Amino acid sequence: MVNRIICADVLEPEGPVCTADGQVYLVEMAKARACVSRIDARGNRHEVGRPGGRPNGLTIDGRGNLWIAGGDKETVVCMAPDGKILKRFLGPDGDPYLWPNDLAFGPDGHLYLTDSGILPDDFIDGQAIRADYRTIPYHGRVFEIDPKQGRVVRTLDTGLRFTNGIAFDAANVLYVNETLSGNVYRYDLFGQAAPKRELFGNVISGKPDAFVGPDGMAFGTDGRLYCTVFGQGDVTVLERDGKVAERLKTNGTRPTNIAFREGAEGAVVTDLGTSALEEIAVPRRGRALYRPVL
């Protein structure tokens, strides 16, 4: 069954976030736009603003401000709903961000960020991924950021090979995935003084020849983790024990992220290859995102 297309006028979309009024905010990574867009309830696209760079991830705080991973000069950007840039944060001194990928607010009001570990222009040209992606070095990391000051509080992990999606479960355990290995890891941030990487599951089916791996992900209220798998053309669903429960097909083979509808059942998926936002039938609601008032 083909999923319903909500909007086809988006170029290399990523980072969808749903709002209570039926709208969806997302980023468009293509250099022709490199912007944040709002898709209204009728499926019409409205450009909000341009953070520069290759915007890759998006979340929204309690004041409605937009937080973007991957702004100009590999920064984290805070943008007002009218498109005005309010803040722009650089990475740690001496160890700057390389490719801010995805981000989520935690229960403590801090911002949690994945960094792919390679500069985007060194990795991809348009939609063409460099041929030696398996063997090149990566400096993938996971950061905890104070959003009021833009200061990196902790580097939670390093040495990951293309760090990507990020999400919190109902117990406030942080989940992060690594595209090259297909692994999903978890970190007990609030139960351990020094959180350690723990393998949770893997979403890759078989041994693909091309670039395939986990991208954006979100938790449902059923406690299962819904993870888009780039190059595999599905949303792979992991049970609470990390085992694969099912694979939900997407229209294209390059889904980049998933977001549950707010206050309703169902989810939306962005796809790089089809350059579209589609609706995917998920008969449940998503876990509510943290939106601190900053």
C-alpha positions in Angstrom: 0.0 0.0 0.0 1.3 3.4 -0.9 1.5 6.0 1.9 -0.4 9.3 1.4 1.7 12.2 0.2 1.2 15.2 2.4 3.5 17.5 0.5 5.8 16.9 -2.5 7.2 20.4 -2.6 10.1 19.8 -0.2 13.7 19.4 -1.2 15.7 16.7 0.7 13.5 17.0 3.9 14.5 16.0 7.4 13.7 16.6 11.1 9.8 16.8 11.0 8.1 18.0 14.1 4.3 17.9 14.4 2.2 20.6 16.2 -1.2 20.4 17.9 -2.9 22.3 15.0 -2.0 19.6 12.4 1.0 21.4 11.0 4.5 20.0 10.4 7.7 21.8 10.6 10.8 20.4 8.9 14.1 21.3 7.4 15.1 21.2 3.8 18.7 20.2 3.4 19.1 20.9 -0.4 21.5 23.8 -1.0 18.9 25.4 -3.2 16.8 26.1 -0.1 18.7 25.1 3.1 15.7 26.3 5.1 13.1 25.6 7.8 9.6 25.1 6.3 6.1 24.8 7.7 3.6 22.4 6.1 0.1 23.6 6.9 -2.9 21.3 7.5 -3.8 21.4 3.8 -0.3 20.3 2.8 0.9 23.7 1.6 4.6 24.6 2.1 5.6 27.9 3.7 9.2 28.9 4.2 10.0 30.1 7.7 13.7 31.0 7.5 17.2 30.1 6.4 19.7 29.1 9.1 22.4 28.6 6.4 24.6 25.5 6.1 22.9 22.1 5.6 20.1 22.1 8.2 19.6 18.5 9.3 17.6 18.2 12.5 14.9 20.2 14.2 13.0 20.5 17.5 10.7 23.1 19.1 10.8 24.6 22.6 8.0 25.7 24.8 8.0 29.2 23.4 7.6 27.9 19.8 11.2 28.7 18.9 12.8 26.4 16.4 16.2 24.7 17.2 18.1 23.6 14.2 21.1 21.2 13.9 23.5 22.1 11.1 23.2 25.8 10.5 25.8 28.0 8.9 29.4 27.0 9.8 28.2 23.8 11.4 26.3 25.4 14.3 23.2 24.9 16.4 20.7 27.6 15.6 17.7 29.0 17.5 15.2 30.6 15.3 12.0 32.5 16.2 8.7 31.4 14.5 9.0 34.3 12.2 12.4 33.2 10.9 14.5 35.6 12.9 17.8 34.0 14.1 17.9 34.4 17.9 21.1 32.4 18.8 23.8 30.5 17.0 26.1 28.1 19.0 29.5 26.8 18.0 30.8 23.5 19.3 33.4 23.0 22.0 36.6 24.9 21.9 39.3 22.9 20.1 36.8 20.2 19.1 34.1 21.9 17.0 30.9 20.4 15.6 31.5 18.7 12.3 28.0 17.9 11.2 25.2 18.5 13.8 22.7 15.9 12.9 19.7 15.5 15.2 18.6 16.9 18.5 16.1 16.6 21.3 15.3 18.3 24.5 15.5 16.2 27.7 13.5 16.3 30.9 16.1 18.5 32.5 15.6 21.3 29.8 19.0 20.6 28.3 19.4 20.0 24.6 20.9 16.7 23.4 22.7 16.6 20.0 24.2 14.0 17.7 27.1 14.9 15.5 27.7 12.7 12.4 31.5 13.0 12.7 32.4 14.2 9.3 31.9 17.5 7.4 28.9 17.3 5.1 30.8 18.5 2.0 33.4 15.8 2.7 30.7 13.2 2.7 27.9 14.0 0.3 27.5 15.9 -3.0 23.8 16.6 -3.5 22.5 13.2 -2.8 25.6 11.3 -3.9 27.4 9.7 -1.0 31.2 9.2 -1.4 32.1 5.7 -2.5 34.6 5.0 0.3 32.1 5.8 3.1 32.8 2.5 4.9 36.6 3.1 5.4 36.9 6.9 6.0 37.4 8.1 9.6 34.5 9.4 11.6 34.5 11.5 14.8 30.9 11.0 15.8 29.8 12.3 19.1 26.8 12.9 21.4 26.6 16.2 23.3 24.6 17.6 26.2 24.1 21.4 25.8 22.9 24.1 28.1 20.5 25.9 25.6 20.5 29.2 27.5 24.2 29.6 27.2 25.0 27.3 24.2 27.7 25.7 26.3 28.5 22.0 25.9 27.9 20.6 29.4 29.1 17.1 28.6 30.4 15.0 25.7 28.4 11.9 26.4 30.1 9.7 23.8 32.6 9.8 21.0 34.1 7.5 18.4 30.8 6.7 16.7 30.6 6.1 13.0 28.0 8.6 11.7 25.9 9.3 14.7 22.4 10.1 13.7 18.9 9.7 15.3 18.1 10.6 18.9 15.1 10.1 21.3 14.1 9.7 24.9 11.9 6.8 26.2 9.3 7.0 28.9 12.0 6.3 31.6 14.1 9.2 30.3 16.8 6.9 28.9 18.5 8.4 25.9 18.7 6.5 22.6 21.1 7.3 19.8 21.8 5.4 16.6 24.9 4.8 14.5 24.3 4.7 10.8 27.3 2.7 9.6 26.8 -0.2 12.0 23.0 -0.1 12.2 23.2 -0.1 16.0 20.9 1.7 18.3 22.5 2.5 21.7 21.1 3.8 24.9 22.5 5.8 27.8 21.2 6.0 31.4 21.8 9.7 31.8 20.0 10.2 35.1 20.7 6.9 36.7 24.4 6.8 36.3 27.1 9.4 37.2 29.0 8.5 34.1 26.6 7.1 31.5 27.9 4.3 29.4 27.0 3.2 25.9 24.8 0.1 25.9 23.8 -1.8 22.8 20.0 -1.9 22.5 19.3 -3.3 19.0 20.1 -3.2 15.3 17.8 -2.2 12.4 19.6 -3.3 9.3 18.2 -6.3 7.4 20.8 -8.6 5.8 24.1 -7.3 4.5 23.4 -4.5 2.1 26.0 -3.4 -0.5 25.0 0.3 -0.5 24.8 2.9 2.2 22.1 1.7 4.6 21.4 2.5 8.2 19.3 4.1 10.9 18.3 7.7 10.7 15.7 9.7 12.7 13.6 7.9 15.3 10.8 8.4 17.8 9.0 6.5 20.6 5.4 5.5 20.5 3.2 5.4 23.6 3.4 1.6 23.2 7.1 1.8 24.3 8.4 0.7 21.0 11.0 2.6 19.0 10.2 3.6 15.5 13.4 4.1 13.4 13.6 5.2 9.8 16.2 3.2 7.9 17.9 5.1 5.1 18.5 3.0 2.0 16.3 0.2 3.3 13.0 2.0 2.6 11.2 1.3 5.9 10.5 2.3 9.4 11.9 -0.5 11.6 10.1 -1.0 14.9 12.0 -2.3 17.9 10.3 -3.8 20.9 11.2 -2.8 24.4 13.8 -5.6 24.4 15.5 -4.3 21.3 14.2 -7.0 18.9 12.7 -6.2 15.5 8.9 -6.3 15.8 8.0 -5.2 12.2 9.1 -3.1 9.3 6.7 -0.5 7.9 7.4 0.2 4.2 7.9 3.8 3.0 7.2 5.1 -0.4 10.9 5.8 -1.2 14.1 4.0 -0.2 15.7 6.9 1.6 13.5 7.8 4.6 15.3 10.3 6.9 13.1 10.8 9.9 9.7 10.2 11.6 7.5 12.2 13.8 4.2 11.2 15.5 1.1 13.4 15.1 0.5 15.5 18.2 -2.7 14.5 20.0 -3.7 12.0 17.3 -2.7 8.6 16.0 -0.4 8.3 13.0 3.0 9.6 12.0 4.8 11.4 9.2 8.0 10.5 7.5 10.4 12.6 5.4 12.2 11.0 2.4 15.4 12.3 0.8 15.0 10.5 -2.4 11.3 11.3 -3.2 11.7 14.8 -1.6 8.3 14.3 0.0 6.5 14.3 3.4 4.3 11.2 3.7 1.8 9.9 6.2 2.4 6.5 7.6 -0.3 4.4 9.2 0.7 3.8 12.8 -2.4 2.9 14.9 -1.1 4.6 18.1 0.2 7.9 19.4 3.7 9.1 19.9 5.4 9.8 23.2 5.2 13.6 23.9 8.4 15.5 23.2 9.9 17.7 25.9 9.5 21.4 25.1 11.0 23.5 27.9 10.2 27.2 28.2 13.5 28.9 27.8 
